Amino acid sequence: MLTRDPSISAGEQDRRDTLKRGNRFLGRVVACSGSRATIAAIAENGETSLTELWSVGRLISISVGDNRVVALVYSMQTVTNEWGEELDNTFRIDVELMGEVHVGPTGREEFSAGISQYPYLGAIAHRIRSADLARIYDTGKNENCVIGQLTQDESLDATIHVPSMLSKHFAVVGTTGVGKSTAVSLLLRKAIAADPKLRVLILDPHNEFAAAFPDIAVVIDTDNLDLPFWLMKLEEFAEVIFRGRPAIPEELDILRDVIPEAKKAFKGSAESGLARRASEKSSITADTPVPYRMADLLALIDERIGRLEGRNDKPHLRSLKVKVIGAINDPRYNFMFSSNTITDTILETIAKIFRIPGDGRPVTTFQLAGIPSEVVNSVASVLCRMAFEIGLWSNGGVHMLVVCEEAHRYVPADASLGFVPTRQAIARIAKEGRKYGVSLGIITQRPGELDPTILSQCSTVFAMRLSNDRDQEIIRSAIPNSSISTTSFISSIGNGEAIAFGEAVAVPMRMRFTRVDERNLPKANGVGVKATDETPDTVDLRSVVARMRALNGPDISSFQQAYSASIGGLEQNSVSIGDEFVDDREANGMAVPPGGYAPAIEPYNPAMLPQVEPVNPQLERFNQIRNQLLSEDLPAQPKPEPYRAPPPRVAPSFAQPGSDLPRPSLRESLLKKPLSSIIRK
């Protein structure tokens, strides 16, 4: 039930007695344009009993016949720019016209954004009624949620229409420390309570939302994450392999060719010959989410290196091989290349990340702080793309909400920055998600660095304090023209305060968010600083460095044996470049622990390699029989003695009879004899 401000006296309720002292009378209209008006008023004897009821950002009411025009104060000053004590001070108030309260077709008073009768000169302006405030901010729809109180009248609740907020996306913008994360946690709890089908995925780069939803959220980090590498599209996988740098076109073409072959080999390894030939005709591409083994991929690259033709491609093949093995050996990528990611676990992965069915925990906080920076974009792209596809193919059975914290990282305003697949995945949700029940929540402290196309798709915006002029200009351009002055004070509003505008509210609303329980406040690192007895004087720095280097990686012995066998005795954890062996970890300056890093991966399938068929099978069989008969007829040949280097040669003149030195050659003997002894007489 609505309550009135206790400061409003009984005389202020009488609308007709507007000129009586102590009532809601403020002044009269002295100027008016199509969207703005100026009001003149007098403070008698220097009193501030009336002026203190006004301030920038408050709404006032102007009586025009039976209607009451609603206006927003955005500027005020005295005529002389001075204040006289015990004197009559004339001041002027600039307001922006917002709409009017009038009697509707049903006979009840209602608010509309349009104005049918503009204020005339001399029209009386007064403080707005609480009942009119309630009508103004009433969305006129069901499924409203209370998220706070109005700044102008804290006795009135600030409400939003949740389906409108979710169906056309929303954004929360504000500088650091104004309470964005707290506001988002409040909005998400209200949205979950209003929509039981809703599943929320939070891309959390600071690991702070885990503490905000301890009872309804599942936390996924690098310790319990199994995101198979084969779920990635080619561009996403290349982002991982090339460590965030631009992909080399020749190496990317090689991946585009060998990945489908590796996928077909995995798919056909347990099939018969006829079924395998049928699967070869299937349309498997490098982007198809089908499992495959990294050992198969490396075997295919080795097979191409061993071919006689294609000499120009071998440097690119060797370079690609180094990058692939480097990614496998990197302990930070264990969530992608672990043994759990080899089998077809797409159902388990989707059920865990997107909470289907959910088991009473519809929120997933995906902590990105522990994921390598060069892989974050690929992971965000995979998650956003899969969220859209789940909403698309579930026929409305699942409503997805993807919340992007620090969204300017993924969709920056500069098109040359960021990761193109991530930008495309988020833009697809922003443009088409409402048709399939997929919503987008954008959280950023720098709206000026955010892609304006993405921000324009957010039809509900909660603008908290912004100190940057560029960011303020972006928000002003997003607010409807009739309320530009709403953001004139956006740089000075308090913490926890916001200006809400868009589809979820009837008119732009300055409000203060409800305080969240201390137990459900977002905290950095999830649960805050861990309680420990360690101090800087007692902490073991060696263990800290060991954790930084992730020396305790998984055992890769089975992978080493399988891979070494497939390439014919290649040294463990080494890759061939020409005639040399180079360890990728040693090249990067990393220590190589016993056992290595790479996960256990199944050996490659030999049946997948090209099989060379004989040109003439009958001739081949004849040669085998002939070789067998010849080997039976011929006597066993003694083993040839190993090669021995000849002794050094000594000049014949120094040779002694009976010595073991070599005899002089015929040429040397003839040169020593007299010429007369050689000529036939």
C-alpha positions as CSV (number, residue, x, y, z in Angstrom):
1,M,0.0,0.0,0.0
2,L,1.3,3.4,-1.0
3,T,2.4,5.7,1.9
4,R,2.8,9.5,1.7
5,D,5.7,11.6,2.9
6,P,4.9,12.7,6.4
7,S,6.2,16.2,5.6
8,I,3.2,16.7,3.3
9,S,0.6,18.5,5.4
10,A,-3.1,18.2,5.0
11,G,-3.2,21.6,3.2
12,E,-0.8,20.2,0.5
13,Q,-3.4,17.6,-0.4
14,D,-5.9,20.3,-1.5
15,R,-5.0,20.9,-5.1
16,R,-7.3,23.9,-5.6
17,D,-5.8,25.9,-2.8
18,T,-2.4,26.0,-4.5
19,L,-1.4,29.5,-3.5
20,K,-1.7,29.0,0.3
21,R,1.6,29.2,2.2
22,G,3.0,25.8,3.2
23,N,1.4,23.9,0.3
24,R,3.0,22.4,-2.8
25,F,3.1,25.7,-4.7
26,L,6.6,26.4,-6.2
27,G,6.1,28.9,-9.0
28,R,4.7,29.7,-12.4
29,V,5.8,28.9,-15.9
30,V,7.6,31.8,-17.6
31,A,8.9,30.1,-20.7
32,C,8.1,26.9,-22.6
33,S,9.3,25.1,-25.7
34,G,8.4,21.9,-27.3
35,S,10.3,19.8,-24.7
36,R,11.4,22.2,-22.0
37,A,10.1,24.9,-19.7
38,T,11.3,27.5,-17.3
39,I,9.6,28.2,-13.9
40,A,10.0,31.3,-11.8
41,A,9.5,31.2,-8.1
42,I,10.2,33.4,-5.1
43,A,11.7,32.4,-1.7
44,E,10.2,35.0,0.7
45,N,12.3,36.5,3.4
46,G,15.2,34.2,2.4
47,E,13.4,31.1,3.6
48,T,14.3,27.7,2.1
49,S,11.3,25.8,3.4
50,L,10.1,25.3,-0.2
51,T,13.4,25.3,-2.2
52,E,14.8,22.5,0.0
53,L,12.1,20.2,-1.3
54,W,13.6,20.6,-4.8
55,S,16.8,19.3,-6.3
56,V,18.2,18.3,-9.6
57,G,16.8,15.0,-10.8
58,R,13.4,15.3,-9.0
59,L,10.1,15.4,-10.8
60,I,7.6,18.2,-10.5
61,S,4.0,18.7,-11.6
62,I,2.5,21.5,-13.7
63,S,-1.3,22.0,-13.6
64,V,-2.8,22.4,-17.1
65,G,-6.6,22.2,-16.9
66,D,-7.6,18.8,-15.6
67,N,-4.2,17.3,-16.5
68,R,-0.9,17.5,-14.7
69,V,2.2,17.7,-16.9
70,V,5.2,15.9,-15.3
71,A,8.6,17.6,-15.7
72,L,12.2,16.7,-14.6
73,V,14.4,19.3,-13.0
74,Y,17.8,19.5,-14.5
75,S,19.0,23.1,-13.7
76,M,18.2,25.9,-11.1
77,Q,19.7,29.3,-10.3
78,T,18.7,32.6,-8.8
79,V,18.2,35.6,-11.1
80,T,21.0,37.6,-9.5
81,N,23.2,34.6,-8.9
82,E,23.2,35.7,-5.2
83,W,21.1,34.9,-2.1
84,G,19.8,37.6,0.2
85,E,19.1,36.8,3.8
86,E,15.7,38.0,4.9
87,L,15.0,39.2,1.4
88,D,12.7,37.9,-1.4
89,N,14.9,35.8,-3.7
90,T,13.7,35.1,-7.2
91,F,15.0,32.0,-8.8
92,R,14.4,30.1,-12.0
93,I,14.2,26.3,-12.5
94,D,14.7,24.6,-15.9
95,V,12.7,21.5,-16.4
96,E,12.3,18.9,-19.1
97,L,8.8,17.8,-20.0
98,M,8.3,14.0,-19.5
99,G,4.6,13.4,-20.0
100,E,1.2,14.0,-18.3
101,V,-1.2,12.4,-15.9
102,H,-4.8,12.5,-17.3
103,V,-8.1,10.7,-17.0
104,G,-8.1,7.6,-19.2
105,P,-10.9,6.0,-21.1
106,T,-11.8,3.9,-18.1
107,G,-12.3,7.0,-15.9
108,R,-9.1,6.3,-13.9
109,E,-6.1,8.6,-13.9
110,E,-3.1,7.3,-15.8
111,F,0.3,8.4,-17.1
112,S,1.3,8.7,-20.7
113,A,4.6,9.8,-22.2
114,G,2.9,12.1,-24.7
115,I,1.6,15.6,-23.9
116,S,-1.8,16.7,-25.1
117,Q,-1.8,20.1,-23.5
118,Y,1.4,22.1,-23.1
119,P,1.8,24.4,-20.1
120,Y,0.8,28.0,-20.7
121,L,2.6,31.0,-19.3
122,G,1.6,31.5,-15.7
123,A,0.7,27.8,-15.2
124,I,1.2,26.8,-11.6
125,A,4.1,24.4,-10.9
126,H,4.2,22.4,-7.6
127,R,5.7,19.4,-6.0
128,I,4.4,16.2,-7.4
129,R,2.1,13.9,-5.5
130,S,3.2,10.5,-4.4
131,A,0.2,8.9,-6.1
132,D,1.3,10.5,-9.4
133,L,4.8,9.1,-8.9
134,A,3.4,5.7,-8.4
135,R,1.4,6.1,-11.7
136,I,4.4,7.4,-13.6
137,Y,6.6,4.4,-12.7
138,D,4.0,1.8,-13.0
139,T,4.8,-0.3,-16.1
140,G,1.1,-1.4,-16.4
141,K,2.2,-5.0,-16.8
142,N,2.3,-8.1,-14.6
143,E,5.4,-9.9,-13.5
144,N,7.0,-6.8,-12.1
145,C,9.8,-7.1,-9.6
146,V,10.9,-4.7,-6.9
147,I,14.6,-4.0,-7.2
148,G,14.9,-0.9,-5.0
149,Q,13.3,2.4,-4.0
150,L,12.9,5.7,-5.9
151,T,15.5,8.3,-5.0
152,Q,12.9,11.1,-4.9
153,D,10.5,9.2,-2.6
154,E,12.0,6.2,-0.8
155,S,8.5,5.2,0.3
156,L,7.8,4.1,-3.3
157,D,9.3,0.9,-4.8
158,A,11.3,0.9,-7.9
159,T,10.0,-1.9,-10.2
160,I,10.9,-3.4,-13.5
161,H,9.2,-5.7,-15.9
162,V,11.5,-8.8,-16.0
163,P,10.2,-10.4,-19.3
164,S,10.9,-7.1,-21.1
165,M,14.3,-6.9,-19.6
166,L,15.3,-10.4,-20.7
167,S,13.6,-10.6,-24.1
168,K,15.5,-7.6,-25.4
169,H,18.7,-7.8,-23.4
170,F,20.0,-5.5,-20.7
171,A,23.2,-3.7,-19.7
172,V,24.7,-2.5,-16.5
173,V,27.3,0.2,-16.9
174,G,29.2,2.1,-14.2
175,T,32.7,3.0,-13.1
176,T,34.7,0.8,-10.7
177,G,33.4,0.6,-7.2
178,V,29.8,1.9,-7.7
179,G,28.2,-1.5,-7.1
180,K,27.7,-3.0,-10.5
181,S,28.3,-6.6,-9.4
182,T,26.0,-6.2,-6.5
183,A,23.3,-4.8,-8.7
184,V,23.8,-7.6,-11.2
185,S,23.5,-10.3,-8.5
186,L,20.2,-8.7,-7.4
187,L,18.8,-8.5,-10.9
188,L,19.8,-12.2,-11.6
189,R,18.0,-13.4,-8.5
190,K,14.9,-11.5,-9.4
191,A,15.0,-12.9,-13.0
192,I,15.4,-16.5,-11.8
193,A,12.5,-16.1,-9.4
194,A,10.3,-14.8,-12.3
195,D,11.3,-17.4,-14.9
196,P,11.8,-21.0,-13.8
197,K,13.0,-22.0,-17.3
198,L,15.9,-19.6,-17.1
199,R,19.5,-20.8,-17.0
200,V,22.2,-18.3,-16.4
201,L,25.8,-18.5,-17.6
202,I,28.1,-15.9,-16.1
203,L,31.5,-15.3,-17.8
204,D,33.3,-14.2,-14.7
205,P,36.8,-12.9,-15.3
206,H,37.4,-11.9,-11.7
207,N,36.0,-15.0,-10.0
208,E,33.7,-12.8,-7.8
209,F,30.2,-14.1,-8.5
210,A,30.7,-17.5,-6.9
211,A,30.2,-15.9,-3.5
212,A,27.0,-14.1,-4.7
213,F,25.1,-17.4,-5.4
214,P,26.3,-20.0,-2.9
215,D,22.9,-21.8,-2.9
216,I,21.9,-21.7,-6.6
217,A,25.1,-21.7,-8.5
218,V,27.7,-24.2,-9.7
219,V,31.3,-23.0,-10.0
220,I,33.4,-24.1,-12.9
221,D,37.1,-23.4,-13.0
222,T,40.2,-25.0,-14.5
223,D,40.3,-27.6,-11.7
224,N,36.9,-29.2,-12.6
225,L,36.5,-28.1,-16.2
226,D,36.6,-30.5,-19.1
227,L,36.0,-28.5,-22.2
228,P,37.0,-30.8,-25.1
229,F,39.2,-29.3,-27.8
230,W,37.1,-30.9,-30.5
231,L,34.1,-28.7,-29.5
232,M,35.9,-25.8,-31.0
233,K,35.6,-24.6,-34.5
234,L,38.6,-24.3,-36.7
235,E,39.2,-20.6,-35.9
236,E,38.7,-21.2,-32.2
237,F,41.2,-24.1,-32.2
238,A,43.7,-22.0,-34.2
239,E,43.4,-19.3,-31.6
240,V,44.7,-21.8,-29.0
241,I,47.4,-23.3,-31.2
242,F,48.8,-20.0,-32.3
243,R,48.6,-18.5,-28.8
244,G,46.4,-15.6,-29.8
245,R,48.6,-14.5,-32.6
246,P,47.4,-14.3,-36.2
247,A,47.3,-17.7,-37.8
248,I,49.7,-18.5,-40.6
249,P,47.5,-19.2,-43.7
250,E,49.5,-22.2,-44.9
251,E,49.4,-23.9,-41.5
252,L,45.7,-23.1,-41.1
253,D,45.0,-24.8,-44.4
254,I,46.8,-27.9,-43.2
255,L,44.6,-28.0,-40.1
256,R,41.6,-27.5,-42.3
257,D,42.6,-30.7,-44.2
258,V,43.8,-33.0,-41.5
259,I,41.2,-32.3,-38.7
260,P,38.3,-33.8,-40.8
261,E,40.5,-36.9,-41.5
262,A,41.3,-37.3,-37.8
263,K,37.6,-37.0,-37.0
264,K,36.7,-39.6,-39.6
265,A,39.4,-41.9,-38.3
266,F,38.0,-41.7,-34.7
267,K,34.4,-42.2,-35.9
268,G,35.3,-45.2,-38.1
269,S,37.8,-46.9,-35.8
270,A,35.1,-49.2,-34.4
271,E,33.1,-49.7,-37.6
272,S,33.2,-52.3,-40.3
273,G,34.6,-51.6,-43.7
274,L,31.2,-51.0,-45.3
275,A,30.1,-48.7,-42.5
276,R,33.4,-46.9,-42.6
277,R,33.1,-46.2,-46.3
278,A,29.7,-44.9,-45.7
279,S,31.0,-42.6,-43.0
280,E,33.7,-41.3,-45.3
281,K,30.9,-39.8,-47.4
282,S,29.5,-37.9,-44.5
283,S,29.9,-34.1,-44.4
284,I,32.4,-33.9,-41.6
285,T,34.3,-30.6,-41.6
286,A,36.9,-29.0,-39.4
287,D,34.0,-27.2,-37.6
288,T,31.9,-30.3,-36.9
289,P,31.8,-31.1,-33.1
290,V,32.9,-34.7,-33.5
291,P,35.6,-36.2,-31.2
292,Y,39.1,-37.0,-32.5
293,R,42.5,-37.9,-31.1
294,M,45.5,-35.5,-31.0
295,A,47.7,-38.5,-31.7
296,D,45.7,-39.1,-35.0
297,L,46.2,-35.5,-35.9
298,L,50.0,-35.7,-35.3
299,A,50.2,-39.0,-37.2
300,L,48.6,-37.4,-40.2
301,I,51.0,-34.5,-40.0
302,D,53.9,-36.9,-39.8
303,E,52.6,-38.9,-42.7
304,R,52.6,-35.7,-44.8
305,I,56.1,-34.9,-43.7
306,G,57.3,-38.3,-44.8
307,R,55.9,-38.0,-48.4
308,L,58.4,-37.4,-51.2
309,E,56.3,-34.7,-52.8
310,G,55.4,-31.4,-51.3
311,R,58.9,-30.2,-50.3
312,N,57.6,-26.6,-49.9
313,D,55.0,-27.7,-47.4
314,K,57.3,-29.4,-45.0
315,P,58.5,-26.3,-43.1
316,H,54.9,-25.4,-42.4
317,L,54.1,-29.0,-41.4
318,R,57.0,-29.0,-39.0
319,S,56.1,-25.6,-37.6
320,L,52.5,-26.7,-37.1
321,K,53.7,-29.9,-35.4
322,V,55.8,-27.9,-32.9
323,K,52.8,-25.6,-32.0
324,V,50.4,-28.6,-31.5
325,I,52.8,-30.5,-29.3
326,G,53.5,-27.3,-27.4
327,A,49.8,-26.8,-26.7
328,I,49.5,-30.4,-25.5
329,N,52.5,-30.1,-23.2
330,D,51.3,-26.8,-21.7
331,P,49.8,-27.6,-18.3
332,R,47.5,-24.6,-18.5
333,Y,45.6,-26.3,-21.3
334,N,45.0,-29.5,-19.4
335,F,41.2,-28.7,-19.3
336,M,41.2,-29.1,-23.1
337,F,43.6,-32.0,-23.7
338,S,43.0,-34.2,-20.7
339,S,42.1,-37.9,-21.1
340,N,38.5,-37.1,-20.2
341,T,38.2,-35.0,-23.4
342,I,38.9,-37.8,-25.8
343,T,35.6,-39.6,-25.6
344,D,32.3,-38.2,-26.9
345,T,31.3,-36.3,-23.7
346,I,29.2,-33.5,-25.3
347,L,26.1,-34.4,-23.4
348,E,27.9,-34.4,-20.1
349,T,29.6,-31.1,-20.9
350,I,26.4,-29.3,-21.9
351,A,24.5,-30.7,-18.9
352,K,27.2,-29.5,-16.5
353,I,27.9,-26.0,-18.0
354,F,24.3,-25.0,-19.0
355,R,22.6,-26.7,-16.0
356,I,20.2,-29.0,-17.9
357,P,18.2,-30.2,-15.9
358,G,19.9,-28.1,-13.2
359,D,19.1,-29.9,-9.9
360,G,18.0,-26.6,-8.2
361,R,21.1,-24.7,-9.3
362,P,20.3,-22.8,-12.5
363,V,23.3,-20.5,-12.4
364,T,26.8,-21.4,-13.7
365,T,29.7,-19.1,-12.7
366,F,32.4,-19.8,-15.3
367,Q,35.6,-18.5,-13.7
368,L,38.0,-17.3,-16.4
369,A,40.8,-16.0,-14.1
370,G,42.7,-19.3,-14.2
371,I,42.4,-19.8,-18.0
372,P,45.3,-18.6,-20.1
373,S,44.7,-15.1,-21.6
374,E,45.2,-16.4,-25.2
375,V,42.5,-19.1,-24.7
376,V,39.9,-16.9,-23.0
377,N,38.5,-15.6,-26.3
378,S,38.1,-19.2,-27.7
379,V,36.4,-20.4,-24.5
380,A,34.0,-17.4,-24.5
381,S,33.3,-18.0,-28.2
382,V,32.5,-21.7,-27.6
383,L,30.2,-21.0,-24.6
384,C,28.3,-18.2,-26.3
385,R,27.9,-20.2,-29.5
386,M,26.6,-23.3,-27.7
387,A,24.2,-21.2,-25.5
388,F,22.6,-19.8,-28.7
389,E,22.3,-23.3,-30.3
390,I,20.8,-24.8,-27.1
391,G,18.1,-22.1,-27.1
392,L,17.6,-22.6,-30.8
393,W,17.2,-26.3,-30.8
394,S,15.4,-26.7,-27.5
395,N,12.2,-25.3,-29.1
396,G,11.8,-22.8,-26.2
397,G,12.3,-25.5,-23.5
398,V,15.3,-23.7,-22.1
399,H,15.7,-19.9,-21.7
400,M,19.4,-19.0,-21.7
401,L,20.9,-15.8,-20.2
402,V,24.6,-15.2,-20.9
403,V,26.1,-12.5,-18.7
404,C,29.3,-11.0,-19.9
405,E,31.3,-9.3,-17.2
406,E,33.9,-6.8,-18.7
407,A,32.1,-7.2,-22.0
408,H,34.4,-4.6,-23.7
409,R,37.1,-7.3,-23.7
410,Y,35.1,-9.6,-25.9
411,V,33.3,-7.1,-28.2
412,P,35.5,-4.0,-28.3
413,A,34.5,-0.9,-30.3
414,D,37.6,-1.2,-32.5
415,A,36.8,-3.9,-35.0
416,S,40.5,-4.7,-35.5
417,L,40.7,-5.8,-31.8
418,G,39.2,-8.7,-30.1
419,F,38.5,-12.2,-31.4
420,V,36.2,-12.4,-34.5
421,P,34.4,-15.6,-33.6
422,T,33.6,-14.3,-30.1
423,R,32.3,-11.1,-31.5
424,Q,30.2,-13.0,-34.0
425,A,28.8,-15.3,-31.3
426,I,27.8,-12.5,-28.9
427,A,26.4,-10.4,-31.8
428,R,24.3,-13.3,-32.9
429,I,22.7,-13.5,-29.4
430,A,22.2,-9.8,-29.4
431,K,20.5,-9.7,-32.8
432,E,18.6,-13.0,-32.9
433,G,18.6,-14.4,-29.4
434,R,15.2,-12.9,-28.4
435,K,13.5,-15.1,-31.1
436,Y,14.7,-18.3,-29.4
437,G,14.7,-17.4,-25.7
438,V,18.4,-16.5,-25.5
439,S,19.2,-13.3,-23.6
440,L,22.3,-11.2,-23.1
441,G,23.5,-9.3,-20.1
442,I,26.3,-6.8,-20.7
443,I,28.3,-5.5,-17.8
444,T,31.1,-3.0,-18.4
445,Q,32.8,0.0,-16.8
446,R,33.8,1.4,-20.2
447,P,30.8,1.6,-22.5
448,G,32.8,3.9,-24.8
449,E,35.1,0.9,-25.6
450,L,32.1,-1.4,-26.2
451,D,30.9,-2.2,-29.7
452,P,28.0,0.3,-30.2
453,T,26.1,-2.3,-32.2
454,I,25.9,-4.6,-29.1
455,L,25.0,-1.8,-26.8
456,S,22.2,-0.6,-29.1
457,Q,20.6,-4.1,-28.9
458,C,20.3,-3.7,-25.1
459,S,16.9,-2.1,-24.7
460,T,17.1,-1.8,-20.9
461,V,20.1,0.0,-19.4
462,F,21.0,0.6,-15.8
463,A,23.4,3.5,-15.8
464,M,25.4,4.0,-12.6
465,R,28.0,6.6,-12.0
466,L,30.3,7.3,-14.9
467,S,33.2,9.7,-14.7
468,N,34.5,9.4,-18.2
469,D,33.1,12.0,-20.7
470,R,33.2,9.6,-23.6
471,D,31.2,7.0,-21.6
472,Q,28.7,9.5,-20.6
473,E,28.2,10.6,-24.2
474,I,27.6,7.0,-25.2
475,I,24.8,6.6,-22.6
476,R,23.2,9.9,-23.6
477,S,23.0,8.7,-27.1
478,A,21.2,5.6,-26.0
479,I,18.5,7.4,-24.0
480,P,15.4,8.6,-25.8
481,N,15.5,12.2,-26.9
482,S,12.8,13.2,-24.5
483,S,15.0,12.5,-21.5
484,I,18.5,13.7,-22.5
485,S,18.7,15.8,-19.3
486,T,18.4,12.6,-17.2
487,T,22.1,12.0,-17.7
488,S,23.2,15.5,-16.9
489,F,23.9,14.4,-13.3
490,I,25.1,10.8,-14.1
491,S,28.6,11.7,-13.0
492,S,27.6,12.6,-9.4
493,I,25.0,10.0,-8.4
494,G,25.8,7.9,-5.3
495,N,27.0,4.3,-5.0
496,G,24.2,1.8,-5.4
497,E,22.2,4.4,-7.3
498,A,21.3,4.1,-11.0
499,I,19.2,5.7,-13.8
500,A,17.1,2.9,-15.4
501,F,15.6,3.4,-18.8
502,G,14.4,1.3,-21.6
503,E,11.8,-1.4,-22.2
504,A,11.6,-2.7,-18.6
505,V,10.6,0.7,-17.1
506,A,7.8,3.1,-18.1
507,V,10.0,6.3,-18.0
508,P,13.6,6.9,-17.0
509,M,13.8,6.3,-13.3
510,R,16.4,7.4,-10.8
511,M,16.5,4.7,-8.1
512,R,18.6,3.1,-5.5
513,F,19.1,-0.7,-5.5
514,T,18.0,-2.7,-2.5
515,R,20.9,-3.7,-0.3
516,V,22.0,-7.3,-0.7
517,D,22.6,-9.5,2.2
518,E,26.2,-9.5,3.3
519,R,26.4,-13.3,2.8
520,N,25.4,-12.9,-0.9
521,L,27.7,-10.1,-1.8
522,P,30.1,-10.7,-4.8
523,K,33.6,-11.0,-3.6
524,A,36.9,-11.2,-5.5
525,N,38.3,-14.7,-5.7
526,G,34.9,-16.2,-4.9
527,V,35.0,-16.5,-1.2
528,G,37.5,-13.8,-0.3
529,V,40.9,-14.2,1.2
530,K,41.5,-17.7,2.5
531,A,42.1,-18.0,6.3
532,T,45.7,-19.2,6.8
533,D,48.4,-19.0,9.3
534,E,51.0,-18.3,6.7
535,T,52.8,-14.9,6.7
536,P,55.3,-13.3,4.3
537,D,58.0,-14.5,6.7
538,T,56.9,-18.1,6.8
539,V,55.4,-18.8,3.3
540,D,57.4,-21.3,1.2
541,L,58.3,-19.3,-1.9
542,R,59.4,-22.5,-3.7
543,S,55.9,-24.0,-3.6
544,V,54.5,-20.7,-4.9
545,V,56.8,-20.7,-7.8
546,A,56.1,-24.4,-8.4
547,R,52.4,-23.7,-8.6
548,M,53.0,-20.8,-10.9
549,R,54.9,-23.1,-13.2
550,A,52.4,-25.9,-12.7
551,L,55.2,-28.5,-12.4
552,N,52.8,-31.1,-11.0
553,G,51.2,-31.9,-14.3
554,P,49.5,-35.0,-15.5
555,D,51.4,-38.1,-16.5
556,I,52.0,-38.4,-20.2
557,S,53.9,-41.6,-20.4
558,S,51.2,-43.4,-22.4
559,F,51.0,-40.6,-24.8
560,Q,54.8,-40.5,-25.2
561,Q,55.0,-44.2,-26.0
562,A,52.1,-44.1,-28.5
563,Y,53.5,-41.0,-30.2
564,S,57.1,-42.3,-30.2
565,A,56.0,-45.6,-31.8
566,S,54.0,-43.8,-34.4
567,I,56.9,-41.7,-35.6
568,G,59.5,-44.4,-35.4
569,G,61.6,-43.8,-32.3
570,L,61.3,-40.1,-31.9
571,E,62.6,-39.0,-28.6
572,Q,60.1,-38.3,-25.8
573,N,58.6,-34.8,-25.6
574,S,60.7,-33.8,-28.6
575,V,59.8,-32.8,-32.2
576,S,61.9,-33.2,-35.3
577,I,63.0,-30.1,-37.2
578,G,65.2,-31.1,-40.1
579,D,67.9,-33.3,-38.6
580,E,67.7,-31.9,-35.1
581,F,65.5,-32.5,-32.1
582,V,64.1,-29.6,-30.1
583,D,62.1,-29.8,-26.9
584,D,59.3,-27.2,-27.0
585,R,59.4,-26.7,-23.3
586,E,63.1,-26.2,-23.1
587,A,62.9,-23.8,-26.0
588,N,60.4,-21.8,-24.0
589,G,62.6,-21.7,-20.9
590,M,60.5,-24.1,-18.9
591,A,61.8,-26.8,-16.6
592,V,61.0,-30.4,-17.8
593,P,60.0,-32.5,-14.9
594,P,60.1,-36.3,-14.9
595,G,57.1,-37.7,-16.6
596,G,56.4,-34.6,-18.6
597,Y,53.1,-32.7,-18.9
598,A,51.0,-33.9,-21.7
599,P,47.8,-35.9,-20.8
600,A,47.3,-39.5,-21.6
601,I,45.9,-39.8,-25.1
602,E,44.8,-42.9,-26.9
603,P,47.2,-44.2,-29.5
604,Y,46.4,-43.4,-33.1
605,N,44.5,-45.7,-35.3
606,P,46.8,-47.4,-37.9
607,A,43.9,-48.1,-40.2
608,M,43.4,-44.4,-40.9
609,L,46.8,-44.1,-42.6
610,P,46.9,-44.4,-46.4
611,Q,47.3,-48.0,-47.6
612,V,49.4,-48.5,-50.7
613,E,47.9,-51.2,-52.8
614,P,50.2,-53.4,-55.0
615,V,50.2,-52.6,-58.7
616,N,49.8,-56.3,-59.7
617,P,48.8,-58.7,-56.9
618,Q,49.7,-61.8,-59.0
619,L,53.2,-60.6,-59.7
620,E,53.6,-59.7,-56.1
621,R,52.6,-63.2,-55.1
622,F,55.0,-64.8,-57.7
623,N,57.9,-62.7,-56.4
624,Q,57.2,-63.9,-52.8
625,I,57.3,-67.6,-53.9
626,R,60.4,-67.1,-56.0
627,N,62.3,-65.4,-53.1
628,Q,61.2,-68.3,-50.8
629,L,62.5,-71.0,-53.2
630,L,65.8,-69.2,-53.7
631,S,66.3,-68.9,-50.0
632,E,65.8,-72.6,-49.5
633,D,68.3,-73.7,-52.3
634,L,71.1,-71.4,-51.5
635,P,73.5,-72.4,-48.7
636,A,73.5,-70.3,-45.7
637,Q,75.9,-67.4,-46.3
638,P,78.3,-66.6,-43.5
639,K,77.9,-63.3,-41.8
640,P,80.1,-60.7,-43.4
641,E,82.8,-59.4,-41.0
642,P,82.3,-55.9,-39.8
643,Y,84.1,-53.2,-41.7
644,R,87.6,-52.4,-40.5
645,A,89.6,-49.4,-41.4
646,P,92.8,-50.2,-43.4
647,P,96.1,-49.6,-41.6
648,P,97.9,-46.4,-42.5
649,R,100.0,-46.6,-45.6
650,V,103.8,-46.3,-45.3
651,A,106.2,-45.3,-48.1
652,P,107.8,-48.3,-49.8
653,S,111.3,-47.0,-49.3
654,F,110.9,-47.6,-45.5
655,A,109.5,-51.2,-45.9
656,Q,111.6,-53.9,-44.5
657,P,111.5,-57.6,-45.6
658,G,109.2,-59.7,-43.6
659,S,107.4,-56.8,-42.1
660,D,103.7,-56.5,-42.1
661,L,103.8,-53.3,-44.1
662,P,101.9,-53.3,-47.4
663,R,103.8,-54.2,-50.5
664,P,104.5,-51.4,-53.1
665,S,102.1,-51.0,-55.9
666,L,102.9,-52.1,-59.5
667,R,103.1,-48.5,-60.6
668,E,105.7,-47.7,-57.9
669,S,107.7,-50.8,-58.7
670,L,107.9,-49.9,-62.4
671,L,109.0,-46.4,-61.6
672,K,111.8,-47.7,-59.5
673,K,113.2,-50.1,-62.1
674,P,115.8,-48.9,-64.7
675,L,114.4,-48.2,-68.1
676,S,116.8,-50.6,-69.8
677,S,115.4,-53.5,-67.8
678,I,111.8,-52.8,-69.1
679,I,112.6,-52.6,-72.8
680,R,112.5,-55.9,-74.6
681,K,115.8,-56.7,-76.1
